[in-house]
């Protein structure tokens, strides 16, 4: 993942952004410390999915991993598919924190 992205930097300076775009920026910022993969760790409301995915596509992101484990996951997965994403499969992200290492289960999607 290219962490020096001009499109993302322009968005960060914008005053009016949709909630979906703001969540894409938060996922981007949270993923910078692990630049191998963009991670979505929270739920997206149905009206946010299109802007979220559009923001990632315009930033050149090719895939992301959804690690959200709540009750809305199935709706998000179907919304991703409806917006042109392909479910690649189950995966595990390993995150190294200062005192421990955690394996986080996720589902990888291609943005197509």
ZASE-356396 format. One record per residue (C-alpha): residue number from 0; x, y, z. Coordinates in nm, 3 decimals, always signed. Example, Ala and Ser with C-alpha at 12.3 -4.5 7.8 and 13.67 -1.06 7.14 Angstrom:
  pos       xx       yy       zz
    0   +1.230   -0.450   +0.780
    1   +1.367   -0.106   +0.714
END
This chain:
  pos       xx       yy       zz
    0   +0.000   +0.000   +0.000
    1   +0.144   +0.335   -0.105
    2   +0.128   +0.542   +0.215
    3   +0.227   +0.862   +0.031
    4   -0.090   +0.918   -0.171
    5   -0.172   +1.260   -0.317
    6   -0.543   +1.183   -0.353
    7   -0.571   +1.087   +0.015
    8   -0.377   +1.397   +0.120
    9   -0.614   +1.621   -0.080
   10   -0.916   +1.456   +0.082
   11   -0.774   +1.514   +0.430
   12   -0.776   +1.888   +0.360
   13   -1.136   +1.894   +0.236
   14   -1.396   +2.047   +0.463
   15   -1.699   +1.846   +0.351
   16   -1.673   +1.473   +0.313
   17   -1.931   +1.197   +0.323
   18   -1.926   +0.959   +0.617
   19   -1.815   +0.676   +0.387
   20   -1.519   +0.882   +0.267
   21   -1.428   +0.976   +0.625
   22   -1.432   +0.609   +0.723
   23   -1.206   +0.527   +0.427
   24   -0.962   +0.794   +0.549
   25   -0.973   +0.651   +0.903
   26   -0.905   +0.300   +0.770
   27   -0.618   +0.442   +0.563
   28   -0.466   +0.622   +0.862
   29   -0.506   +0.318   +1.087
   30   -0.341   +0.095   +0.828
   31   -0.031   +0.309   +0.776
   32   +0.146   +0.143   +1.067
   33   +0.099   -0.190   +0.881
   34   +0.135   -0.086   +0.518
   35   +0.097   -0.438   +0.377
   36   -0.283   -0.428   +0.375
   37   -0.566   -0.182   +0.427
   38   -0.781   -0.300   +0.718
   39   -1.145   -0.211   +0.778
   40   -1.216   -0.284   +1.144
   41   -1.557   -0.120   +1.184
   42   -1.905   -0.147   +1.041
   43   -2.016   +0.054   +0.741
   44   -2.378   +0.159   +0.718
   45   -2.532   +0.071   +0.383
   46   -2.534   +0.434   +0.268
   47   -2.159   +0.462   +0.337
   48   -2.037   +0.163   +0.137
   49   -2.032   +0.328   -0.209
   50   -1.830   +0.632   -0.100
   51   -1.597   +0.415   +0.109
   52   -1.515   +0.187   -0.185
   53   -1.496   +0.474   -0.435
   54   -1.243   +0.652   -0.213
   55   -1.025   +0.342   -0.190
   56   -1.043   +0.283   -0.565
   57   -0.947   +0.643   -0.646
   58   -0.654   +0.610   -0.404
   59   -0.531   +0.307   -0.598
   60   -0.608   +0.046   -0.333
   61   -0.647   -0.298   -0.493
   62   -0.774   -0.496   -0.194
   63   -0.868   -0.463   +0.171
   64   -0.931   -0.690   +0.467
   65   -1.247   -0.656   +0.672
   66   -1.177   -0.757   +1.032
   67   -1.506   -0.632   +1.178
   68   -1.674   -0.918   +1.368
   69   -2.011   -0.771   +1.461
   70   -2.362   -0.856   +1.354
   71   -2.356   -0.626   +1.048
   72   -2.072   -0.811   +0.878
   73   -2.296   -1.015   +0.647
   74   -2.477   -0.703   +0.524
   75   -2.142   -0.534   +0.457
   76   -2.015   -0.837   +0.265
   77   -2.323   -0.834   +0.041
   78   -2.293   -0.457   -0.007
   79   -1.926   -0.494   -0.108
   80   -2.029   -0.749   -0.371
   81   -2.313   -0.525   -0.495
   82   -2.057   -0.245   -0.540
   83   -1.828   -0.460   -0.756
   84   -1.593   -0.617   -0.502
   85   -1.487   -0.980   -0.517
   86   -1.453   -1.189   -0.204
   87   -1.106   -1.340   -0.222
   88   -1.129   -1.545   +0.097
   89   -1.058   -1.577   +0.463
   90   -0.725   -1.456   +0.596
   91   -0.541   -1.369   +0.914
   92   -0.356   -1.045   +0.976
   93   -0.072   -1.062   +1.226
   94   -0.026   -0.743   +1.422
   95   +0.278   -0.686   +1.640
   96   +0.218   -0.450   +1.928
   97   +0.480   -0.338   +2.178
   98   +0.412   -0.623   +2.422
   99   +0.235   -0.886   +2.218
  100   +0.152   -1.024   +1.877
  101   -0.208   -1.084   +1.772
  102   -0.360   -1.281   +1.489
  103   -0.674   -1.108   +1.367
  104   -0.920   -1.305   +1.150
  105   -1.050   -1.126   +0.843
  106   -1.207   -1.151   +0.501
  107   -1.010   -1.019   +0.203
  108   -1.187   -0.839   -0.082
  109   -1.057   -0.724   -0.418
  110   -1.181   -0.382   -0.531
  111   -1.166   -0.480   -0.903
END
